[in-house]
Amino acid sequence: MVGYSDEAIDFFVAEGLTFVGAEPDVGEFLEILTLGVDAMLAALDNGEITDAKTVAALLLYVRQRPR
């Protein structure tokens, strides 16, 4: 049987936000980072970001962002 998925993923870009804290669910662990474009691309190059969905989102952002 061939595997497939009908999963849809939405990516959002938000700018000018202020971090006001987090209330993760019990057992949920999140690492929240603020990275500029150069640091983000360096993290991709260094293998620090490997999740395929995140890689795709970051590369789409870099290619489509206003300059």
Secondary structure as GFF3:
##gff-version 3
##sequence-region A 1 67
A	DSSP	alpha_helix	37	45	.	.	.	ID=ss1
A	DSSP	alpha_helix	52	64	.	.	.	ID=ss2
###
